[in-house]
Amino acid sequence: MVKNVINHLTGVSKYYLPVKTIILEICGNSIEWSGTESRQWLLGVKYETNKVVFTVTDVGKGILETLYRRFTMRFFETFKSNDEVLKGAFDKKYSSTTQEVNRNKGLPAVKANFDIGTINKLIVLTNNVILHFDNNTFSKTFVKGSPRFKGTFYQWEINNDCLNKLMN
């Protein structure tokens, strides 16, 4: 798949580890933390003109349900919306559920790739929150009683500009 993505964007069919690493980081999060019995997830790839759109979906508990938050932190979060809490997870404000050393790197790594431009148009839908990393005005917590997504859905794009940043 990585060779096909690179071929679509550059016209040269070759393996490129940084693209695989990004995909594995996001897929790994879904596999490891979704909380589903069979750890099922779905990877989608759509080839469009001058870009490739990726999606990863799992139907587990969702990110908000798997965050480790101390009691005191939960108390102060009553004044925050769930989209603010989810943003905090991507900014490494929470610990891994396991509390193991050397954990809690997956979501911050996904955001770091967006921040440096190696992926574009990152969207995350989980529980009752949708985050649009490229346009925060579209990010929101859905009102209580509205449908929620039990799981996590990621969508992002890669184009030639992203590849150039990966090569530097």
C-alpha positions as CSV (number, residue, x, y, z in Angstrom):
1,M,0.0,0.0,0.0
2,V,2.8,2.4,0.9
3,K,4.4,1.8,-2.6
4,N,1.0,2.5,-4.2
5,V,0.6,5.8,-2.3
6,I,4.1,7.0,-3.2
7,N,3.6,5.9,-6.8
8,H,0.3,7.8,-7.0
9,L,1.9,11.0,-5.6
10,T,5.3,10.9,-7.3
11,G,5.0,8.5,-10.2
12,V,7.7,6.3,-8.7
13,S,6.8,3.0,-7.1
14,K,9.0,2.8,-4.0
15,Y,8.8,1.9,-0.4
16,Y,8.9,4.9,2.0
17,L,9.3,4.2,5.7
18,P,8.0,7.6,7.1
19,V,4.6,7.1,5.5
20,K,4.4,3.6,6.9
21,T,5.4,4.9,10.3
22,I,2.5,7.4,10.3
23,I,0.0,4.8,9.3
24,L,1.3,2.3,11.9
25,E,1.2,5.0,14.7
26,I,-2.5,5.7,14.1
27,C,-3.5,2.1,13.4
28,G,-1.5,1.0,16.4
29,N,-3.5,3.3,18.6
30,S,-6.7,1.9,17.3
31,I,-5.5,-1.7,17.8
32,E,-4.0,-1.3,21.2
33,W,-6.5,1.0,22.9
34,S,-9.9,0.5,21.3
35,G,-11.0,-2.0,23.9
36,T,-12.7,-4.3,21.4
37,E,-12.6,-8.1,22.0
38,S,-11.1,-9.0,18.6
39,R,-9.2,-5.7,18.2
40,Q,-10.9,-5.1,14.8
41,W,-10.2,-1.9,12.9
42,L,-10.5,-0.7,9.3
43,L,-8.0,1.1,7.2
44,G,-9.3,3.0,4.1
45,V,-7.2,4.6,1.3
46,K,-8.7,6.9,-1.3
47,Y,-6.6,8.1,-4.2
48,E,-7.6,11.5,-5.4
49,T,-5.9,14.0,-7.7
50,N,-2.6,15.1,-6.1
51,K,-3.4,13.6,-2.7
52,V,-4.3,10.4,-0.8
53,V,-6.9,10.4,1.9
54,F,-6.6,7.8,4.7
55,T,-9.1,6.7,7.2
56,V,-8.7,4.4,10.2
57,T,-11.8,3.3,12.2
58,D,-12.2,1.2,15.3
59,V,-15.4,0.4,17.1
60,G,-14.1,0.2,20.6
61,K,-14.6,2.5,23.6
62,G,-13.3,5.7,22.1
63,I,-10.4,7.8,23.3
64,L,-12.2,9.7,26.0
65,E,-13.2,6.4,27.7
66,T,-9.6,5.1,27.7
67,L,-7.8,8.2,29.1
68,Y,-6.3,8.0,32.5
69,R,-7.3,11.0,34.5
70,R,-6.6,11.5,38.2
71,F,-9.6,12.4,40.4
72,T,-8.5,16.0,40.9
73,M,-8.1,16.4,37.1
74,R,-11.6,15.0,36.5
75,F,-13.0,17.5,39.0
76,F,-11.6,20.4,37.2
77,E,-12.6,19.0,33.8
78,T,-16.3,19.5,34.8
79,F,-15.7,23.0,33.6
80,K,-14.2,21.9,30.2
81,S,-16.0,20.6,27.1
82,N,-15.1,17.1,25.9
83,D,-13.4,18.6,22.8
84,E,-11.0,20.5,25.1
85,V,-10.3,17.3,27.0
86,L,-9.6,15.4,23.8
87,K,-7.3,18.2,22.6
88,G,-5.5,17.8,25.9
89,A,-4.9,14.1,25.1
90,F,-3.2,15.0,21.9
91,D,-1.1,17.6,23.8
92,K,0.0,14.9,26.3
93,K,-1.9,16.3,29.2
94,Y,-3.0,12.9,30.3
95,S,-1.3,9.6,31.2
96,S,-1.6,6.3,29.5
97,T,-4.3,4.0,30.9
98,T,-1.6,1.5,31.8
99,Q,0.5,4.2,33.7
100,E,3.6,2.5,32.3
101,V,6.7,4.5,31.7
102,N,7.4,5.3,28.0
103,R,3.7,5.3,27.1
104,N,1.4,8.1,26.0
105,K,3.2,8.8,22.8
106,G,0.7,7.8,20.2
107,L,-1.8,10.7,20.1
108,P,0.9,13.3,20.6
109,A,2.9,11.8,17.7
110,V,-0.2,12.0,15.5
111,K,-0.6,15.6,16.4
112,A,3.1,16.3,15.9
113,N,2.9,14.9,12.3
114,F,0.0,17.3,11.7
115,D,1.9,20.2,13.3
116,I,5.0,19.8,11.1
117,G,2.9,19.3,8.0
118,T,3.7,15.6,7.2
119,I,-0.1,15.0,7.2
120,N,-2.9,17.4,6.4
121,K,-6.6,17.8,7.2
122,L,-6.5,15.7,10.3
123,I,-10.0,14.9,11.7
124,V,-10.7,12.7,14.8
125,L,-14.2,11.6,15.8
126,T,-14.6,9.7,19.0
127,N,-17.3,9.4,21.7
128,N,-19.2,12.7,21.5
129,V,-16.4,14.8,20.0
130,I,-15.1,15.7,16.6
131,L,-11.8,17.6,16.2
132,H,-10.8,19.3,13.0
133,F,-7.1,20.1,13.6
134,D,-6.9,22.3,10.5
135,N,-9.9,24.4,11.4
136,N,-10.8,24.5,15.1
137,T,-14.1,26.3,14.5
138,F,-15.5,23.0,13.2
139,S,-14.4,21.1,16.4
140,K,-17.1,20.5,18.9
141,T,-18.6,18.4,21.6
142,F,-22.0,17.1,20.6
143,V,-24.9,18.0,22.9
144,K,-26.0,15.5,25.5
145,G,-28.6,13.1,24.0
146,S,-27.3,13.4,20.5
147,P,-25.9,10.3,18.7
148,R,-22.3,9.5,19.7
149,F,-19.6,7.4,17.9
150,K,-18.6,4.5,20.1
151,G,-15.1,4.1,18.8
152,T,-12.5,6.3,17.0
153,F,-12.4,7.5,13.4
154,Y,-9.3,9.2,12.1
155,Q,-9.0,10.9,8.6
156,W,-6.0,12.6,7.2
157,E,-4.4,13.4,3.8
158,I,-0.9,13.2,2.4
159,N,0.2,15.1,-0.7
160,N,3.6,15.9,-2.3
161,D,4.2,18.8,0.1
162,C,3.8,16.3,3.0
163,L,6.3,14.0,1.3
164,N,8.8,16.8,0.9
165,K,8.6,17.6,4.6
166,L,9.1,13.9,5.4
167,M,12.2,13.9,3.3
168,N,13.8,16.9,5.0
